[in-house]
């Protein structure tokens, strides 16, 4: 399946009442948009996912040469989140990973957002996004 096809299928998914699904879809699209191999942009429609392979996607999150089912992947997603590879500011991460209600509560709180909790949540979303891309590529 072409990477553009995977991107289009994920983009075409209906918005959900579940914040988790919507945010996961956005992370998956962001990952696919940012994969560039040299001067080659896989979203140009030229490349096949099997041609580039999941390793390029996983390399994007720091999982060099790993397989989809590698037991170390959750730790890698956590490192990608804590390392700032994705949205860096607490407010941006909070907006994406918290439900609207939780976001409003955190915004009103004197303590503000718990950065470590947000980064842990973001790591979960990154893993879910990788799973979504894999399943879409496999035609599930």
Helices and strands as residue ranges (DSSP letters): H 3-12, H 19-34, E 36-37, E 40-41, G 42-44, H 49-52, H 54-60, H 73-82, H 90-97, H 100-108, H 115-137
